Amino acid sequence: MLSGKYLSYWLLLGLFTETVSATIGLKWPSGNVFFSFLFFFAGLTISVLILFFKPGRLVYPQFRDTGYLESAGKAVMLLLLASATLYFFLQIVRENDIDVTSADMLPVIKVMNQRLLQGEWHSVYHNIPSIWNGVQPIYLPAMWIPYLPAVAFDFDMRWITLVSLFMVFAVFLLLLRGGTKPIFNIVLLTSGLMLWWWLLLEDDMHGLVSMSEEGVVVLYMILLVLAILTDRIFPIAIAACLCLLSRYAMIGWVPAFIAYLVMNGNMKKAGIFCITGICMLVVFFILPFGWNSLIRLLQVPGKYISFSNLVWKDNPGVFTGSLGFAKFFVSGKMKLLHYLLIALSFLVPAGFMAACMSLRKKKYICNIPLATLKLSLVVFYNFVDVPYLYLFYTSSLVSLVSVTFLISSTREQPVGQTC
């Protein structure tokens, strides 16, 4: 059994290992398989160790007891972060045009927003003749609507991605505490800087900033982490809906979280969570875009099998040069991987939640929703059908923010004490 004295060290080791695996480890092509497994097991380790820290409560203002020097230091760090981020972002924009032949995500999202601005609400999800001879938009509303200002005011859409990522790293810096052991802050800052450097200076490896819309997804997921840390059901419900209305990555967490509320006797909270989700689905999807559009998008995952086979044939580097386990499933085994992804995405969070609830009375186990969320992301992204590298940084940044809060809030407590 782990001693509470060393829990923080083990958690930081898990974070650092996961970060290295998703960044500089990828510079070593022959070690790709090794770092894929290391990334997976580091994520599992983080998920489990989160359980053995005192339940945190994020309140506003979270830093009311910080001293003048610490507040000034954070202000300077945020200013430096903003300046450096802007500098490297402008370089990325200059060197990379938004080109449908390189990646069609942003061009498709642009057309969807143009249709919305023109009042063609019910045709938003119709095929786009000008892209790939009629590509069908497959993006959920919370993913493409944030780019509406860029389309409406005709500025580069990637500014939305930039702002989203900056907010995530700003949250990370604000969660750091001066009273934490110096070695802890050194590891946290090193991990954060490594991820920031990789996303901004190594964009040619993953294209998260230059070609994708994933920055918005990352921001939603961090909002969900913060909402869970507040332990307030309404913010949790809203953040969870934003996540689900952008990407399916944490879909297995939803029934597990509802079960968690029910098993704790919080039927009212479970009701609020479900009703909020249904209302947001109706208001932000069904009413404006129609029932048929929802049905069409629910059928999209079934098409991933043929799509993944196509990518294997045309661009195998997406599999061999990325993280995840899809590289071990040859083109003819994509169907197996797809159904494995679906099964594990639901069964693993549910089983983990059930195990935690049964053990909670015997052992010191807390932060169950947060630990289960991290585990859900680990499973989903490591078994995703087409492992585009930019997808994996959602899980990495969730680790960064979660671990920073737990470590900086000095929530560590010896295993075995009651929660």
C-alpha positions as a Markdown table, in Angstrom:
| # | Residue | x | y | z |
|---|---|---|---|---|
| 1 | Met | 0.0 | 0.0 | 0.0 |
| 2 | Leu | 1.3 | 3.5 | -0.9 |
| 3 | Ser | 2.3 | 5.7 | 2.0 |
| 4 | Gly | 0.5 | 9.0 | 2.1 |
| 5 | Lys | 3.9 | 10.6 | 2.5 |
| 6 | Tyr | 4.9 | 9.7 | -1.0 |
| 7 | Leu | 1.5 | 10.1 | -2.8 |
| 8 | Ser | 2.3 | 13.5 | -4.2 |
| 9 | Tyr | 5.6 | 12.3 | -5.6 |
| 10 | Trp | 4.0 | 9.3 | -7.3 |
| 11 | Leu | 1.2 | 11.6 | -8.7 |
| 12 | Leu | 3.8 | 14.0 | -10.0 |
| 13 | Leu | 5.8 | 11.2 | -11.5 |
| 14 | Gly | 2.7 | 10.0 | -13.3 |
| 15 | Leu | 2.1 | 13.5 | -14.7 |
| 16 | Phe | 5.7 | 14.0 | -15.8 |
| 17 | Thr | 5.8 | 10.5 | -17.4 |
| 18 | Glu | 2.5 | 11.1 | -19.3 |
| 19 | Thr | 3.8 | 14.5 | -20.5 |
| 20 | Val | 7.1 | 13.2 | -21.7 |
| 21 | Ser | 5.4 | 10.4 | -23.5 |
| 22 | Ala | 3.1 | 12.8 | -25.4 |
| 23 | Thr | 5.8 | 15.4 | -26.2 |
| 24 | Ile | 9.6 | 14.8 | -26.5 |
| 25 | Gly | 9.1 | 11.0 | -26.5 |
| 26 | Leu | 7.5 | 11.3 | -29.9 |
| 27 | Lys | 10.8 | 12.7 | -31.2 |
| 28 | Trp | 12.2 | 9.1 | -30.9 |
| 29 | Pro | 10.3 | 7.2 | -33.7 |
| 30 | Ser | 11.7 | 3.8 | -32.8 |
| 31 | Gly | 10.3 | 4.3 | -29.3 |
| 32 | Asn | 6.7 | 5.0 | -30.4 |
| 33 | Val | 5.3 | 1.7 | -29.2 |
| 34 | Phe | 7.1 | 2.1 | -25.8 |
| 35 | Phe | 5.8 | 5.6 | -25.3 |
| 36 | Ser | 2.3 | 4.6 | -26.3 |
| 37 | Phe | 2.2 | 2.1 | -23.5 |
| 38 | Leu | 3.9 | 4.5 | -21.1 |
| 39 | Phe | 1.3 | 7.2 | -21.9 |
| 40 | Phe | -1.5 | 4.7 | -21.3 |
| 41 | Phe | -0.2 | 3.4 | -18.0 |
| 42 | Ala | 0.8 | 6.9 | -16.7 |
| 43 | Gly | -2.8 | 8.0 | -17.4 |
| 44 | Leu | -4.1 | 5.0 | -15.5 |
| 45 | Thr | -1.8 | 5.7 | -12.6 |
| 46 | Ile | -3.0 | 9.3 | -12.4 |
| 47 | Ser | -6.6 | 8.2 | -12.4 |
| 48 | Val | -6.0 | 5.9 | -9.4 |
| 49 | Leu | -3.8 | 8.2 | -7.4 |
| 50 | Ile | -6.3 | 11.0 | -7.6 |
| 51 | Leu | -8.6 | 8.9 | -5.4 |
| 52 | Phe | -6.1 | 9.2 | -2.4 |
| 53 | Phe | -6.2 | 12.9 | -2.0 |
| 54 | Lys | -8.5 | 14.9 | 0.2 |
| 55 | Pro | -11.6 | 16.1 | -1.7 |
| 56 | Gly | -10.8 | 19.5 | -3.0 |
| 57 | Arg | -13.3 | 22.4 | -3.1 |
| 58 | Leu | -12.5 | 25.1 | -5.7 |
| 59 | Val | -13.9 | 28.4 | -4.4 |
| 60 | Tyr | -13.8 | 32.0 | -5.6 |
| 61 | Pro | -11.6 | 33.7 | -5.0 |
| 62 | Gln | -9.4 | 30.6 | -4.8 |
| 63 | Phe | -6.3 | 32.7 | -4.1 |
| 64 | Arg | -7.6 | 35.2 | -1.6 |
| 65 | Asp | -4.9 | 34.2 | 0.9 |
| 66 | Thr | -2.0 | 34.7 | -1.6 |
| 67 | Gly | 0.5 | 37.3 | -0.7 |
| 68 | Tyr | 1.4 | 40.4 | -2.7 |
| 69 | Leu | 4.6 | 38.8 | -4.1 |
| 70 | Glu | 2.9 | 35.7 | -5.2 |
| 71 | Ser | 0.1 | 37.6 | -6.9 |
| 72 | Ala | 2.6 | 39.9 | -8.6 |
| 73 | Gly | 4.6 | 36.8 | -9.7 |
| 74 | Lys | 1.5 | 35.2 | -11.3 |
| 75 | Ala | 0.7 | 38.5 | -13.1 |
| 76 | Val | 4.1 | 38.6 | -14.6 |
| 77 | Met | 3.9 | 34.9 | -15.6 |
| 78 | Leu | 0.6 | 35.4 | -17.3 |
| 79 | Leu | 1.9 | 38.5 | -19.1 |
| 80 | Leu | 5.0 | 36.5 | -20.3 |
| 81 | Leu | 2.8 | 33.5 | -21.2 |
| 82 | Ala | 0.5 | 35.8 | -23.3 |
| 83 | Ser | 3.3 | 37.5 | -25.1 |
| 84 | Ala | 5.2 | 34.3 | -25.9 |
| 85 | Thr | 2.0 | 32.5 | -27.0 |
| 86 | Leu | 1.0 | 35.4 | -29.3 |
| 87 | Tyr | 4.5 | 35.5 | -30.8 |
| 88 | Phe | 4.6 | 31.8 | -31.7 |
| 89 | Phe | 1.0 | 31.8 | -32.7 |
| 90 | Leu | 1.6 | 34.5 | -35.3 |
| 91 | Gln | 4.5 | 32.4 | -36.7 |
| 92 | Ile | 2.2 | 29.4 | -37.0 |
| 93 | Val | -0.4 | 31.5 | -38.8 |
| 94 | Arg | 2.1 | 32.9 | -41.2 |
| 95 | Glu | 3.5 | 29.5 | -42.1 |
| 96 | Asn | 0.2 | 27.6 | -42.3 |
| 97 | Asp | -2.8 | 28.7 | -44.4 |
| 98 | Ile | -6.2 | 27.2 | -43.7 |
| 99 | Asp | -6.3 | 24.8 | -46.6 |
| 100 | Val | -8.9 | 22.1 | -47.2 |
| 101 | Thr | -6.3 | 19.9 | -48.9 |
| 102 | Ser | -4.3 | 19.8 | -45.6 |
| 103 | Ala | -7.2 | 19.5 | -43.2 |
| 104 | Asp | -10.9 | 20.2 | -43.8 |
| 105 | Met | -12.0 | 20.7 | -40.2 |
| 106 | Leu | -11.9 | 24.5 | -40.1 |
| 107 | Pro | -13.1 | 25.0 | -43.7 |
| 108 | Val | -16.2 | 22.8 | -42.9 |
| 109 | Ile | -16.8 | 24.7 | -39.7 |
| 110 | Lys | -16.5 | 28.0 | -41.6 |
| 111 | Val | -19.3 | 27.0 | -44.0 |
| 112 | Met | -21.5 | 25.8 | -41.2 |
| 113 | Asn | -21.2 | 29.2 | -39.5 |
| 114 | Gln | -21.8 | 31.0 | -42.8 |
| 115 | Arg | -25.0 | 29.1 | -43.2 |
| 116 | Leu | -26.0 | 30.0 | -39.6 |
| 117 | Leu | -25.3 | 33.7 | -40.2 |
| 118 | Gln | -27.4 | 33.6 | -43.4 |
| 119 | Gly | -30.3 | 32.2 | -41.5 |
| 120 | Glu | -30.1 | 28.7 | -43.1 |
| 121 | Trp | -30.4 | 27.0 | -39.8 |
| 122 | His | -31.9 | 23.7 | -41.0 |
| 123 | Ser | -29.4 | 23.4 | -43.8 |
| 124 | Val | -26.3 | 23.7 | -41.6 |
| 125 | Tyr | -25.8 | 20.0 | -41.6 |
| 126 | His | -26.5 | 19.5 | -45.3 |
| 127 | Asn | -23.6 | 18.4 | -47.6 |
| 128 | Ile | -21.1 | 21.0 | -48.7 |
| 129 | Pro | -20.6 | 20.8 | -52.5 |
| 130 | Ser | -17.5 | 22.9 | -52.5 |
| 131 | Ile | -15.5 | 20.6 | -50.2 |
| 132 | Trp | -14.7 | 17.0 | -51.4 |
| 133 | Asn | -17.6 | 17.0 | -53.8 |
| 134 | Gly | -20.2 | 17.2 | -51.0 |
| 135 | Val | -18.7 | 16.4 | -47.6 |
| 136 | Gln | -21.3 | 16.0 | -44.8 |
| 137 | Pro | -20.6 | 18.2 | -41.7 |
| 138 | Ile | -20.2 | 16.0 | -38.6 |
| 139 | Tyr | -19.3 | 18.5 | -36.0 |
| 140 | Leu | -21.5 | 19.0 | -32.9 |
| 141 | Pro | -22.8 | 22.5 | -32.1 |
| 142 | Ala | -20.5 | 23.3 | -29.2 |
| 143 | Met | -17.5 | 22.6 | -31.4 |
| 144 | Trp | -18.3 | 24.8 | -34.4 |
| 145 | Ile | -20.5 | 27.6 | -32.9 |
| 146 | Pro | -17.6 | 29.1 | -30.9 |
| 147 | Tyr | -16.0 | 30.0 | -34.3 |
| 148 | Leu | -19.0 | 32.2 | -35.2 |
| 149 | Pro | -17.3 | 35.5 | -34.2 |
| 150 | Ala | -14.3 | 34.7 | -36.5 |
| 151 | Val | -16.6 | 34.1 | -39.4 |
| 152 | Ala | -18.9 | 37.0 | -38.7 |
| 153 | Phe | -16.0 | 39.5 | -38.3 |
| 154 | Asp | -13.7 | 37.9 | -40.9 |
| 155 | Phe | -10.6 | 37.2 | -38.8 |
| 156 | Asp | -8.5 | 34.0 | -38.7 |
| 157 | Met | -10.5 | 31.2 | -37.1 |
| 158 | Arg | -7.4 | 30.0 | -35.2 |
| 159 | Trp | -7.6 | 32.9 | -32.9 |
| 160 | Ile | -10.5 | 31.1 | -31.2 |
| 161 | Thr | -8.2 | 28.1 | -30.7 |
| 162 | Leu | -5.5 | 30.3 | -29.4 |
| 163 | Val | -7.7 | 32.0 | -26.8 |
| 164 | Ser | -9.0 | 28.6 | -25.7 |
| 165 | Leu | -5.6 | 27.2 | -25.1 |
| 166 | Phe | -4.3 | 30.4 | -23.4 |
| 167 | Met | -7.3 | 30.2 | -21.0 |
| 168 | Val | -6.3 | 26.6 | -20.2 |
| 169 | Phe | -2.7 | 27.4 | -19.4 |
| 170 | Ala | -3.8 | 30.5 | -17.5 |
| 171 | Val | -5.9 | 28.3 | -15.2 |
| 172 | Phe | -2.9 | 26.1 | -14.7 |
| 173 | Leu | -0.7 | 29.0 | -13.6 |
| 174 | Leu | -3.4 | 30.4 | -11.3 |
| 175 | Leu | -3.7 | 27.1 | -9.6 |
| 176 | Leu | -0.1 | 27.0 | -8.6 |
| 177 | Arg | 0.6 | 28.0 | -5.0 |
| 178 | Gly | 3.7 | 29.5 | -3.5 |
| 179 | Gly | 3.5 | 27.5 | -0.3 |
| 180 | Thr | 3.9 | 24.2 | -2.1 |
| 181 | Lys | 7.2 | 22.4 | -1.8 |
| 182 | Pro | 9.6 | 23.8 | -4.4 |
| 183 | Ile | 10.3 | 20.5 | -6.0 |
| 184 | Phe | 6.5 | 20.1 | -6.6 |
| 185 | Asn | 6.2 | 23.4 | -8.3 |
| 186 | Ile | 9.3 | 22.7 | -10.4 |
| 187 | Val | 7.8 | 19.5 | -11.7 |
| 188 | Leu | 4.4 | 21.1 | -12.3 |
| 189 | Leu | 6.0 | 24.1 | -14.1 |
| 190 | Thr | 8.3 | 21.8 | -16.2 |
| 191 | Ser | 5.3 | 19.7 | -17.2 |
| 192 | Gly | 3.2 | 22.7 | -18.1 |
| 193 | Leu | 6.0 | 24.4 | -20.0 |
| 194 | Met | 6.7 | 21.2 | -21.9 |
| 195 | Leu | 3.1 | 20.9 | -23.0 |
| 196 | Trp | 3.0 | 24.6 | -23.9 |
| 197 | Trp | 6.2 | 24.3 | -25.9 |
| 198 | Trp | 5.1 | 21.2 | -27.7 |
| 199 | Leu | 1.7 | 22.7 | -28.7 |
| 200 | Leu | 3.1 | 26.0 | -29.9 |
| 201 | Leu | 6.6 | 25.2 | -31.2 |
| 202 | Glu | 6.0 | 21.7 | -32.5 |
| 203 | Asp | 2.7 | 22.3 | -34.3 |
| 204 | Asp | 4.0 | 20.6 | -37.4 |
| 205 | Met | 3.9 | 17.3 | -35.4 |
| 206 | His | 0.3 | 17.5 | -34.5 |
| 207 | Gly | -1.4 | 20.5 | -36.1 |
| 208 | Leu | -3.6 | 21.3 | -33.1 |
| 209 | Val | -3.2 | 25.0 | -33.5 |
| 210 | Ser | -2.7 | 25.3 | -37.3 |
| 211 | Met | -5.4 | 22.9 | -38.5 |
| 212 | Ser | -7.7 | 21.7 | -35.8 |
| 213 | Glu | -10.6 | 22.9 | -33.6 |
| 214 | Glu | -9.5 | 20.9 | -30.6 |
| 215 | Gly | -8.6 | 23.9 | -28.5 |
| 216 | Val | -12.3 | 24.5 | -27.8 |
| 217 | Val | -12.7 | 20.8 | -26.8 |
| 218 | Val | -9.8 | 21.1 | -24.3 |
| 219 | Leu | -11.3 | 24.3 | -22.8 |
| 220 | Tyr | -14.6 | 22.6 | -22.2 |
| 221 | Met | -12.9 | 19.6 | -20.6 |
| 222 | Ile | -11.0 | 21.9 | -18.2 |
| 223 | Leu | -14.2 | 23.7 | -17.4 |
| 224 | Leu | -15.7 | 20.3 | -16.4 |
| 225 | Val | -12.7 | 19.6 | -14.2 |
| 226 | Leu | -13.1 | 22.9 | -12.5 |
| 227 | Ala | -16.8 | 22.4 | -12.1 |
| 228 | Ile | -16.2 | 19.0 | -10.5 |
| 229 | Leu | -13.8 | 20.6 | -8.1 |
| 230 | Thr | -16.5 | 23.1 | -7.1 |
| 231 | Asp | -18.8 | 20.2 | -6.3 |
| 232 | Arg | -21.8 | 22.2 | -7.6 |
| 233 | Ile | -24.1 | 20.2 | -9.8 |
| 234 | Phe | -25.4 | 22.9 | -12.1 |
| 235 | Pro | -21.9 | 24.0 | -13.3 |
| 236 | Ile | -21.0 | 20.3 | -13.7 |
| 237 | Ala | -24.1 | 19.7 | -15.8 |
| 238 | Ile | -23.5 | 22.6 | -18.1 |
| 239 | Ala | -19.8 | 21.8 | -18.5 |
| 240 | Ala | -20.6 | 18.1 | -19.2 |
| 241 | Cys | -23.2 | 19.1 | -21.8 |
| 242 | Leu | -20.6 | 21.4 | -23.5 |
| 243 | Cys | -18.2 | 18.5 | -23.6 |
| 244 | Leu | -20.7 | 16.1 | -25.0 |
| 245 | Leu | -22.0 | 18.7 | -27.6 |
| 246 | Ser | -18.4 | 19.0 | -28.9 |
| 247 | Arg | -17.0 | 15.5 | -28.8 |
| 248 | Tyr | -18.0 | 12.1 | -27.4 |
| 249 | Ala | -14.7 | 11.5 | -25.5 |
| 250 | Met | -16.2 | 11.4 | -22.0 |
| 251 | Ile | -19.6 | 9.9 | -22.9 |
| 252 | Gly | -18.9 | 6.9 | -20.7 |
| 253 | Trp | -18.4 | 9.1 | -17.7 |
| 254 | Val | -21.9 | 10.5 | -17.9 |
| 255 | Pro | -23.9 | 7.3 | -16.9 |
| 256 | Ala | -21.1 | 6.5 | -14.3 |
| 257 | Phe | -21.5 | 9.9 | -12.8 |
| 258 | Ile | -25.3 | 9.6 | -12.7 |
| 259 | Ala | -24.9 | 6.3 | -10.9 |
| 260 | Tyr | -22.5 | 7.9 | -8.5 |
| 261 | Leu | -25.1 | 10.5 | -7.6 |
| 262 | Val | -27.9 | 7.9 | -7.2 |
| 263 | Met | -25.7 | 5.6 | -5.0 |
| 264 | Asn | -24.9 | 8.6 | -2.8 |
| 265 | Gly | -28.6 | 9.3 | -2.4 |
| 266 | Asn | -28.4 | 12.6 | -4.4 |
| 267 | Met | -31.5 | 12.0 | -6.5 |
| 268 | Lys | -32.1 | 15.7 | -6.7 |
| 269 | Lys | -28.7 | 16.3 | -8.1 |
| 270 | Ala | -29.1 | 13.4 | -10.5 |
| 271 | Gly | -32.4 | 14.9 | -11.7 |
| 272 | Ile | -30.8 | 18.4 | -12.2 |
| 273 | Phe | -27.9 | 16.8 | -14.1 |
| 274 | Cys | -30.3 | 14.9 | -16.5 |
| 275 | Ile | -32.8 | 17.7 | -17.0 |
| 276 | Thr | -30.0 | 20.2 | -17.7 |
| 277 | Gly | -28.6 | 17.9 | -20.3 |
| 278 | Ile | -31.9 | 17.3 | -22.0 |
| 279 | Cys | -32.7 | 21.0 | -22.0 |
| 280 | Met | -29.3 | 21.9 | -23.5 |
| 281 | Leu | -29.7 | 19.2 | -26.2 |
| 282 | Val | -33.1 | 20.5 | -27.2 |
| 283 | Val | -32.3 | 24.2 | -27.1 |
| 284 | Phe | -28.8 | 24.1 | -28.7 |
| 285 | Phe | -29.4 | 21.3 | -31.2 |
| 286 | Ile | -32.8 | 19.9 | -31.9 |
| 287 | Leu | -34.8 | 23.2 | -32.0 |
| 288 | Pro | -32.3 | 25.1 | -34.2 |
| 289 | Phe | -31.0 | 22.3 | -36.5 |
| 290 | Gly | -33.8 | 19.7 | -36.4 |
| 291 | Trp | -34.3 | 16.2 | -35.3 |
| 292 | Asn | -33.0 | 14.7 | -38.6 |
| 293 | Ser | -29.6 | 16.4 | -38.0 |
| 294 | Leu | -29.3 | 14.8 | -34.6 |
| 295 | Ile | -30.1 | 11.4 | -36.1 |
| 296 | Arg | -27.6 | 11.9 | -38.8 |
| 297 | Leu | -24.8 | 12.7 | -36.3 |
| 298 | Leu | -25.7 | 9.8 | -34.1 |
| 299 | Gln | -25.0 | 7.6 | -37.1 |
| 300 | Val | -21.5 | 9.1 | -37.7 |
| 301 | Pro | -19.6 | 6.8 | -35.3 |
| 302 | Gly | -20.6 | 3.8 | -37.4 |
| 303 | Lys | -18.8 | 5.3 | -40.4 |
| 304 | Tyr | -15.5 | 5.5 | -38.5 |
| 305 | Ile | -14.7 | 1.9 | -39.4 |
| 306 | Ser | -14.5 | 2.6 | -43.2 |
| 307 | Phe | -12.9 | 6.0 | -42.5 |
| 308 | Ser | -10.1 | 4.4 | -40.4 |
| 309 | Asn | -9.5 | 1.8 | -43.1 |
| 310 | Leu | -9.2 | 4.6 | -45.6 |
| 311 | Val | -6.7 | 6.5 | -43.4 |
| 312 | Trp | -4.6 | 3.3 | -42.8 |
| 313 | Lys | -4.4 | 3.0 | -46.6 |
| 314 | Asp | -3.7 | 6.6 | -47.5 |
| 315 | Asn | -1.8 | 7.9 | -44.5 |
| 316 | Pro | -0.5 | 5.1 | -42.2 |
| 317 | Gly | 1.7 | 7.6 | -40.4 |
| 318 | Val | -1.4 | 8.8 | -38.5 |
| 319 | Phe | -1.3 | 5.5 | -36.8 |
| 320 | Thr | 2.4 | 4.6 | -36.6 |
| 321 | Gly | 3.5 | 8.1 | -35.6 |
| 322 | Ser | 0.9 | 8.8 | -32.9 |
| 323 | Leu | -0.1 | 7.5 | -29.5 |
| 324 | Gly | -2.8 | 5.1 | -28.8 |
| 325 | Phe | -3.3 | 1.4 | -29.6 |
| 326 | Ala | -4.9 | 1.7 | -33.1 |
| 327 | Lys | -1.4 | 1.1 | -34.5 |
| 328 | Phe | -1.7 | -2.6 | -33.4 |
| 329 | Phe | -4.9 | -3.1 | -35.3 |
| 330 | Val | -4.2 | -3.6 | -39.0 |
| 331 | Ser | -6.5 | -2.2 | -41.6 |
| 332 | Gly | -8.8 | -5.3 | -41.6 |
| 333 | Lys | -9.2 | -5.2 | -37.8 |
| 334 | Met | -10.7 | -1.7 | -37.5 |
| 335 | Lys | -14.1 | -3.1 | -36.9 |
| 336 | Leu | -12.8 | -4.9 | -33.8 |
| 337 | Leu | -11.1 | -1.7 | -32.5 |
| 338 | His | -14.3 | 0.3 | -33.0 |
| 339 | Tyr | -16.5 | -2.0 | -31.0 |
| 340 | Leu | -13.8 | -2.4 | -28.4 |
| 341 | Leu | -13.7 | 1.4 | -28.1 |
| 342 | Ile | -17.5 | 1.6 | -27.6 |
| 343 | Ala | -17.5 | -1.2 | -25.0 |
| 344 | Leu | -14.6 | 0.0 | -23.0 |
| 345 | Ser | -15.7 | 3.6 | -23.0 |
| 346 | Phe | -18.8 | 2.6 | -21.1 |
| 347 | Leu | -17.8 | -0.5 | -19.2 |
| 348 | Val | -14.5 | 0.7 | -17.7 |
| 349 | Pro | -15.8 | 4.0 | -16.1 |
| 350 | Ala | -18.9 | 2.1 | -14.8 |
| 351 | Gly | -16.8 | -0.7 | -13.4 |
| 352 | Phe | -14.3 | 1.7 | -11.9 |
| 353 | Met | -17.0 | 3.8 | -10.3 |
| 354 | Ala | -18.7 | 0.7 | -8.9 |
| 355 | Ala | -15.3 | -0.5 | -7.4 |
| 356 | Cys | -14.6 | 2.8 | -5.9 |
| 357 | Met | -18.1 | 3.0 | -4.3 |
| 358 | Ser | -17.7 | -0.5 | -2.8 |
| 359 | Leu | -14.2 | 0.2 | -1.5 |
| 360 | Arg | -14.9 | 3.7 | -0.1 |
| 361 | Lys | -16.2 | 2.4 | 3.2 |
| 362 | Lys | -13.1 | 0.3 | 3.8 |
| 363 | Lys | -10.4 | 2.6 | 2.4 |
| 364 | Tyr | -9.6 | 6.3 | 2.0 |
| 365 | Ile | -11.1 | 7.0 | -1.5 |
| 366 | Cys | -12.3 | 10.4 | -2.6 |
| 367 | Asn | -12.5 | 12.5 | -5.8 |
| 368 | Ile | -14.3 | 9.6 | -7.5 |
| 369 | Pro | -15.9 | 11.7 | -10.2 |
| 370 | Leu | -12.6 | 13.4 | -11.2 |
| 371 | Ala | -10.7 | 10.1 | -11.1 |
| 372 | Thr | -13.4 | 8.5 | -13.3 |
| 373 | Leu | -13.3 | 11.4 | -15.8 |
| 374 | Lys | -9.6 | 11.1 | -16.2 |
| 375 | Leu | -9.9 | 7.3 | -16.6 |
| 376 | Ser | -12.7 | 7.8 | -19.2 |
| 377 | Leu | -10.4 | 10.0 | -21.3 |
| 378 | Val | -7.5 | 7.6 | -21.0 |
| 379 | Val | -9.6 | 4.7 | -22.3 |
| 380 | Phe | -11.3 | 6.7 | -25.1 |
| 381 | Tyr | -8.2 | 8.3 | -26.6 |
| 382 | Asn | -6.0 | 5.3 | -26.3 |
| 383 | Phe | -8.5 | 3.2 | -28.2 |
| 384 | Val | -9.8 | 5.8 | -30.6 |
| 385 | Asp | -10.3 | 4.6 | -34.1 |
| 386 | Val | -8.2 | 7.2 | -35.9 |
| 387 | Pro | -5.5 | 8.5 | -33.5 |
| 388 | Tyr | -4.8 | 12.0 | -34.8 |
| 389 | Leu | -2.1 | 13.2 | -32.5 |
| 390 | Tyr | -3.8 | 16.5 | -31.6 |
| 391 | Leu | -6.6 | 14.5 | -29.9 |
| 392 | Phe | -4.4 | 13.2 | -27.1 |
| 393 | Tyr | -3.6 | 16.6 | -25.5 |
| 394 | Thr | -7.1 | 16.9 | -24.1 |
| 395 | Ser | -6.2 | 14.1 | -21.7 |
| 396 | Ser | -2.8 | 15.5 | -21.0 |
| 397 | Leu | -4.1 | 19.0 | -20.1 |
| 398 | Val | -6.8 | 17.5 | -17.9 |
| 399 | Ser | -4.0 | 15.8 | -16.0 |
| 400 | Leu | -2.0 | 19.0 | -15.7 |
| 401 | Val | -4.8 | 21.0 | -14.3 |
| 402 | Ser | -6.2 | 18.2 | -12.0 |
| 403 | Val | -2.7 | 17.3 | -10.6 |
| 404 | Thr | -1.8 | 21.0 | -10.1 |
| 405 | Phe | -4.9 | 21.6 | -8.0 |
| 406 | Leu | -4.5 | 18.5 | -5.9 |
| 407 | Ile | -0.8 | 19.1 | -5.3 |
| 408 | Ser | -1.0 | 22.9 | -4.8 |
| 409 | Ser | -4.0 | 22.6 | -2.4 |
| 410 | Thr | -1.9 | 20.2 | -0.2 |
| 411 | Arg | -4.8 | 17.8 | -0.2 |
| 412 | Glu | -2.6 | 14.7 | 0.4 |
| 413 | Gln | -3.7 | 12.4 | 3.3 |
| 414 | Pro | -2.4 | 9.0 | 4.3 |
| 415 | Val | -4.2 | 6.0 | 2.7 |
| 416 | Gly | -6.6 | 4.4 | 5.1 |
| 417 | Gln | -8.1 | 7.4 | 6.8 |
| 418 | Thr | -11.8 | 8.1 | 6.3 |
| 419 | Cys | -12.9 | 10.5 | 3.6 |
